[in-house]
Every structure is written in structure tokens, then in C-alpha cells.
Amino acid sequence: MGEITARFEKKGLKLVGVKMMALDEAFLREHYAHIKDKPFFPGVAKFMQSTPVVAMCWEGLEVVDAVRKITGITKSREAEAGSIRGDLAMSVACNVVHASDTVSNAEAEVKRFFKEDELFGYDKSEYVHVYAEDERAG
């Protein structure tokens, strides 16, 4: 978990929400609604329920694209070396980390995993070193 978190922090993203949780079948069916009727879904659900997960919410300029790049492609054994999946996973179903694929999906997923009072806004002093002044405004 520490190595995964560190990769996002090194990129300059800001962690605004984090919690450990167990995911039940109903939650997984909602989160993976797009694959819940696929033959491989039971395996994904079993893996996701085999241990608690650590949900994280990150902020930053073009954060969805940045997280997707750091995470790597879903088929982990083909993911680029240097990405989380490329370095730390081999499977499609058991691929270490989930990343939202669009801003609208990210917004829905944040609401699914976090209550409003579990997200924190704060100034991150390193932003002065990873973003230009006009980029920090947004």
C-alpha cells in the first residue's frame, strides 16, 4: 500500500480521502455494474472480498489521466514497466489497483466510496514545486 500511495504522491497528486473497508456483494455489483453479468465477475468479486481494500481519493491537475498513466493497463502482465500494474501485478482480475476511467465515473465512484465528511481540502505545500502558478488556481 505504501509503495502505491508513494507513486501518486511523487507525481504531485494530493490525497484527500483514504479508508480501509470490506466490500460486500451488493457494493461490488453496483461498482462493477458494467461487468456484473460477465462470466468472470464472480472471480473478481471473490478477489475483491478476499481482503479489505484501501479506498483513496486523489486530486490534481488532470488527475484521472495522471492516475490512469501511473496505474497502467488492466491486463497487468502487459502493462508498461514503471506503472503500478506493470511492476506489481500479473493478472487482469487481480490487478492490485482500480482507477476511474473518466471524470464522470470518478465523481460517481468517489460518492460511492466516501461520505462528504471523509474528504479533506487543504493546501499542499509541494504544489508550488509541481505546478505552475496558473495551474494551481484550478
Contact map, one row per residue, 1 for C-alpha under 8 A:
111110000000000000000000000000000000000000000000000000000000000000000000000000000000000000000000000000000000000000000000000000000000000000
111111000000000000000000000000000000000000000000000000000000000000000000000000000000000000000000000000000000000000000000000000000000000000
111111100000000000000000000000000000000000000000000000000000000000000000000000000000000000000000000000000000000000000000000000000000000000
111111110000000000000000000000000000000000000000000000000000000000000000000000000001000000000000000000000000000000000000000000000000000000
111111111000000000000000000000000000000000000000000000000000000000000000000000000000000000000000000000000000000000000000000000000000000000
011111111100000000000000000000000000000000000000000000000000000000000000000000000000000000000000000000000000000000000000000000000000000000
001111111110000000000000000000000000000000000000000000000000000000000100000000000000000000000000000000000000000000000000000000000000000000
000111111111110000000000000000000000000000000000000000000000000000100100000000000000000000000000000000000000000000000000000000000000000000
000011111111111000000000000000000000000000000000000000000000000000000000000000000000000000000000000000000000000000000000000000000000000000
000001111111100000000000000000000000000000000000000000000000000000000000000000000000000000000000000000000000000000000000000000000000000000
000000111111100000000000000000000000000000000000000000000000000000000000000000000000000000000000000000000000000000000000000000000000000000
000000011111110000000000000000000000000000000000000000000001000000000000000000000000000000000000000000000000000000000000000001100100000000
000000011111111000000000000000000000000000000000000000000111001000000000000000000000000000000000000000000000000000000000000000000000000000
000000011001111100000000000000000000000000000000000000000111000000000000000000000000000000000000000000000000000000000000000100000000000000
000000001000111111000000000000000000000000000000000000011110000000000000000000000000000000000000000000000000000000000000000000000000000000
000000000000011111000000000000000000000000000000000000011110000000000000000000000000000000000000000000000000000000000011100000000000000000
000000000000001111100000000000000000000000000000000000111100000000000000000000000000000000000000000000000000000001000111000000000000000000
000000000000001111110000000000000000000000000000000001111000000000000000000000000000000000000000000000000000000000000100000000000000000000
000000000000000011111000000000000000000000000000000001110000000000000000000000000000000000000000000000000000000000000000000000000000000000
000000000000000001111100000000000000000000000000000111100000000000000000000000000000000000000000000000000000000000000000000000000000000000
000000000000000000111110000000000000000000000000000111100000000000000000000000000000000000000000000000000000000000000000000000000000000000
000000000000000000011111000000000000000000000000101110000000000000000000000000000000000000000000000000000000000000000000000000000000000000
000000000000000000001111101100000000000000000001100110000000000000000000000000000000000000000000000000000000000000000000000000000000000000
000000000000000000000111111100000000000000000000100000000000000000000000000000000000000000000000000000000000000000000000000000000000000000
000000000000000000000011111110000000000000001000000000000000000000000000000000000000000000000000000000000000000000000000000000000000000000
000000000000000000000001111111000000000000000000000000000000000000000000000000000000000000000000000000000000000000000000000000000000000000
000000000000000000000011111111100000000000000000000000000000000000000000000000000000000000000000000000000000000000000000000000000000000000
000000000000000000000011111111111000000000001000000000000000000000000000000000000000000000000000000000000000000000000000000000000000000000
000000000000000000000000111111111001000000000000000000000000000000000000000000000000000000000000000000000000000000000000000000000000000000
000000000000000000000000011111111000000000000000000000000000000000000000000000000000000000000000000000000000000000000000000000000000000000
000000000000000000000000001111111000000000000000000000000000000000000000000000000000000000000000000000000000100100000000000000000000000000
000000000000000000000000000111111111000000000000000000000000000000000000000000000000000000000000000000000000000000000000000000000000000000
000000000000000000000000000111111111100000000000000000000000000000000000000000000000000000000000000000000000000000000000000000000000000000
000000000000000000000000000000011111100000000000000000000000000000000000000000000000000000000000000000000000000000000000000000000000000000
000000000000000000000000000000011111110010000000000000000000000000000000000000000000000000000000000000000000000000000000000000000000000000
000000000000000000000000000010011111110010000000000000000000000000000000000000000000000000000000000000000000000000000000000000000000000000
000000000000000000000000000000001111111010000000000000000000000000000000000000000000000000000000000000000000000000000000000000000000000000
000000000000000000000000000000000011111110000000000000000000000000000000000000000000000000000000000000000000000000000000000000000000000000
000000000000000000000000000000000000111111000000000000000000000000000000000000000000000000000000000000000000000000000000000000000000000000
000000000000000000000000000000000000011111110000000000000000000000000000000000000000000000000000000000000000000000000000000000000000000000
000000000000000000000000000000000011111111111000000000000000000000000000000000000000000000000000000000000000000000000000000000000000000000
000000000000000000000000000000000000001111111100000000000000000000000000000000000000000000000000000000000000000000000000000000000000000000
000000000000000000000000000000000000000111111110000000000000000000000000000000000000000000001000000000000000000000000000000000000000000000
000000000000000000000000000000000000000111111111000000000000000000000000000000000000000000001100000000000000000000000000000000000000000000
000000000000000000000000100100000000000011111111100000000000000000000000000000000000000000000000000000000000000000000000000000000000000000
000000000000000000000000000000000000000001111111110000000000000000000000000000000000000000000000000000000000000000000000000000000000000000
000000000000000000000000000000000000000000111111111000000000000000000000000000000000000000001100000000000000000000000000000000000000000000
000000000000000000000010000000000000000000011111111110000000000000000000000000000000000000000000000000000000000000000000000000000000000000
000000000000000000000111000000000000000000001111111100000000000000000000000000000000000000000000000000000000000000000000000000000000000000
000000000000000000000000000000000000000000000111111100000000000000000000000000000000000000000000000000000000000000000000000000000000000000
000000000000000000000100000000000000000000000011111110000000000000000000000000000000000000000000000000000000000000000000000000000000000000
000000000000000000011110000000000000000000000001111111000000000000000000000000000000000000000000000000000000000000000000000000000000000000
000000000000000000011110000000000000000000000001001111100000000000000000000000000000000000000000000000000000000000000000000000000000000000
000000000000000001111000000000000000000000000000000111110000000000000000000000000000000000000000000000000000000000000000000000000000000000
000000000000000011111000000000000000000000000000000011111000000000000000000000000000000000000000000000000000000010000000000000000000000000
000000000000001111100000000000000000000000000000000001111100000000000000000000000000000000000000000000000000000000000000000000000000000000
000000000000001111000000000000000000000000000000000000111110000000000000000000000000000000000000000000000000010000000010000000000000000000
000000000000111110000000000000000000000000000000000000011111001000000000000000000000000000000000000000000000000000000000000000000000000000
000000000000111100000000000000000000000000000000000000001111101000000000000000000000000000000000000000000000000000000000000000000000000000
000000000001110000000000000000000000000000000000000000000111111000000000000000000000000000000000000000000000000000000000000000000000000000
000000000000000000000000000000000000000000000000000000000011111000000000000000000000000000000000000000000000000000000000000000000000001001
000000000000000000000000000000000000000000000000000000000001111111000000000000000000000000000000000000000000000000000000000000000000000000
000000000000100000000000000000000000000000000000000000000111111111100000000000000000000000000000000000000000000000000000000000000000000000
000000000000000000000000000000000000000000000000000000000000011111110000000000000000000000000000001111100100000000000000000000000000000000
000000000000000000000000000000000000000000000000000000000000011111111000000000000000000000000000000010000000000000000000000000000000000000
000000000000000000000000000000000000000000000000000000000000011111111100000000000000000000000000000000000000000000000000000000000000000000
000000010000000000000000000000000000000000000000000000000000001111111110000000000000000000000000001000000000000000000000000000000000000000
000000000000000000000000000000000000000000000000000000000000000111111111100000000000000000000000001110000000000000000000000000000000000000
000000000000000000000000000000000000000000000000000000000000000011111111000000000010000000000000000000000000000000000000000000000000000000
000000110000000000000000000000000000000000000000000000000000000001111111000000000111000000000000000000000000000000000000000000000000000000
000000000000000000000000000000000000000000000000000000000000000000111111100000000011100000000000111000000000000000000000000000000000000000
000000000000000000000000000000000000000000000000000000000000000000011111110100110011110000000000000000000000000000000000000000000000000000
000000000000000000000000000000000000000000000000000000000000000000010011111101110000100000000000000000000000000000000000000000000000000000
000000000000000000000000000000000000000000000000000000000000000000000001111100100000100000010010000000000000000000000000000000000000000000
000000000000000000000000000000000000000000000000000000000000000000000000111111100000000001110010000000000000000000000000000000000000000000
000000000000000000000000000000000000000000000000000000000000000000000001111111100000110011110010000000000000000000000000000000000000000000
000000000000000000000000000000000000000000000000000000000000000000000000001111100000110011110000000000000000000000000000000000000000000000
000000000000000000000000000000000000000000000000000000000000000000000000101111110000010001000000000000000000000000000000000000000000000000
000000000000000000000000000000000000000000000000000000000000000000000001111111111010110000000000000000000000000000000000000000000000000000
000000000000000000000000000000000000000000000000000000000000000000000001100001111110111000000000000000000000000000000000000000000000000000
000000000000000000000000000000000000000000000000000000000000000000000000000000111110011000000000000000000000000000000000000000000000000000
000000000000000000000000000000000000000000000000000000000000000000000100000000011111011000000000000000000000000000000000000000000000000000
000000000000000000000000000000000000000000000000000000000000000000001111000000111111111000000000000000000000000000000000000000000000000000
000100000000000000000000000000000000000000000000000000000000000000000111000000000111111110000001100000000000000000000000000000000000000000
000000000000000000000000000000000000000000000000000000000000000000000011110110110011111111000011100000000000000000000000000000000000000000
000000000000000000000000000000000000000000000000000000000000000000000001000111111111111111000000000000000000000000000000000000000000000000
000000000000000000000000000000000000000000000000000000000000000000000000000000011111111110000000000000000000000000000000000000000000000000
000000000000000000000000000000000000000000000000000000000000000000000000000000000001111111000001000000000000000000000000000000000000000000
000000000000000000000000000000000000000000000000000000000000000000000000000110000001111111100111000000000000000000000000000000000000000000
000000000000000000000000000000000000000000000000000000000000000000000000001111000000110111110110000000000000000000000000000000000000000000
000000000000000000000000000000000000000000000000000000000000000000000000001110000000000011111110000000000000000000000000000000000000000000
000000000000000000000000000000000000000000000000000000000000000000000000011110000000000001111110000000000000000000000000000000000000000000
000000000000000000000000000000000000000000110010000000000000000000000000000000000000000000111110000000000000000000000000000000000000000000
000000000000000000000000000000000000000000010010000000000000000000000000000000000000000011111111000000000000000000000000000000000000000000
000000000000000000000000000000000000000000000000000000000000000000000000011100000000100011111111110000000000000000000000000000000000000000
000000000000000000000000000000000000000000000000000000000000000000000000000000000001100110000111110000000000000000000000000000000000000000
000000000000000000000000000000000000000000000000000000000000000000000010000000000001100000000011111000000000000000000000000000000000000000
000000000000000000000000000000000000000000000000000000000000000000000010000000000000000000000011111100000000000000000000000000000000000000
000000000000000000000000000000000000000000000000000000000000000100110010000000000000000000000000111110000000000000000000000000000000000000
000000000000000000000000000000000000000000000000000000000000000100010000000000000000000000000000011111101100100000000000000000000000000000
000000000000000000000000000000000000000000000000000000000000000110010000000000000000000000000000001111101100000000000000000000000000000000
000000000000000000000000000000000000000000000000000000000000000100000000000000000000000000000000000111111100000000000000000000000000000000
000000000000000000000000000000000000000000000000000000000000000100000000000000000000000000000000000111111110000000000000000000000000000000
000000000000000000000000000000000000000000000000000000000000000000000000000000000000000000000000000001111111000000000000000000000000000000
000000000000000000000000000000000000000000000000000000000000000000000000000000000000000000000000000111111111100000000000000000000000000000
000000000000000000000000000000000000000000000000000000000000000100000000000000000000000000000000000111111111110000000000000000000000000000
000000000000000000000000000000000000000000000000000000000000000000000000000000000000000000000000000000111111111000000000000000000000000000
000000000000000000000000000000000000000000000000000000000000000000000000000000000000000000000000000000011111111100000000000000000000000000
000000000000000000000000000000100000000000000000000000000000000000000000000000000000000000000000000100001111111110000000000000000000000000
000000000000000000000000000000000000000000000000000000001000000000000000000000000000000000000000000000000111111111000000000000000000000000
000000000000000000000000000000000000000000000000000000000000000000000000000000000000000000000000000000000011111111110000000000000000000000
000000000000000000000000000000100000000000000000000000000000000000000000000000000000000000000000000000000001111111100000000000000000000000
000000000000000000000000000000000000000000000000000000100000000000000000000000000000000000000000000000000000111111100000000000000000000000
000000000000000010000000000000000000000000000000000000000000000000000000000000000000000000000000000000000000011111110110000000000000000000
000000000000000000000000000000000000000000000000000000000000000000000000000000000000000000000000000000000000001111111110000000000000000000
000000000000000000000000000000000000000000000000000000000000000000000000000000000000000000000000000000000000001001111110000000000000000000
000000000000000000000000000000000000000000000000000000000000000000000000000000000000000000000000000000000000000000111111000000000000000000
000000000000000011000000000000000000000000000000000000000000000000000000000000000000000000000000000000000000000001111111000000000000000000
000000000000000110000000000000000000000000000000000000001000000000000000000000000000000000000000000000000000000001111111100000000000000000
000000000000000110000000000000000000000000000000000000000000000000000000000000000000000000000000000000000000000000001111110000000000000000
000000000000000100000000000000000000000000000000000000000000000000000000000000000000000000000000000000000000000000000011111000000000000000
000000000000000000000000000000000000000000000000000000000000000000000000000000000000000000000000000000000000000000000001111100000000000000
000000000000000000000000000000000000000000000000000000000000000000000000000000000000000000000000000000000000000000000000111110000000000000
000000000000010000000000000000000000000000000000000000000000000000000000000000000000000000000000000000000000000000000000011111100000000000
000000000000000000000000000000000000000000000000000000000000000000000000000000000000000000000000000000000000000000000000001111110000000000
000000000001000000000000000000000000000000000000000000000000000000000000000000000000000000000000000000000000000000000000000111111100000000
000000000001000000000000000000000000000000000000000000000000000000000000000000000000000000000000000000000000000000000000000111111110000100
000000000000000000000000000000000000000000000000000000000000000000000000000000000000000000000000000000000000000000000000000011111111100100
000000000000000000000000000000000000000000000000000000000000000000000000000000000000000000000000000000000000000000000000000001111111000000
000000000001000000000000000000000000000000000000000000000000000000000000000000000000000000000000000000000000000000000000000001111111000000
000000000000000000000000000000000000000000000000000000000000000000000000000000000000000000000000000000000000000000000000000000111111111100
000000000000000000000000000000000000000000000000000000000000000000000000000000000000000000000000000000000000000000000000000000011111111100
000000000000000000000000000000000000000000000000000000000000000000000000000000000000000000000000000000000000000000000000000000010011111110
000000000000000000000000000000000000000000000000000000000000000000000000000000000000000000000000000000000000000000000000000000000011111111
000000000000000000000000000000000000000000000000000000000000100000000000000000000000000000000000000000000000000000000000000000000011111111
000000000000000000000000000000000000000000000000000000000000000000000000000000000000000000000000000000000000000000000000000000110011111111
000000000000000000000000000000000000000000000000000000000000000000000000000000000000000000000000000000000000000000000000000000000000111111
000000000000000000000000000000000000000000000000000000000000100000000000000000000000000000000000000000000000000000000000000000000000011111
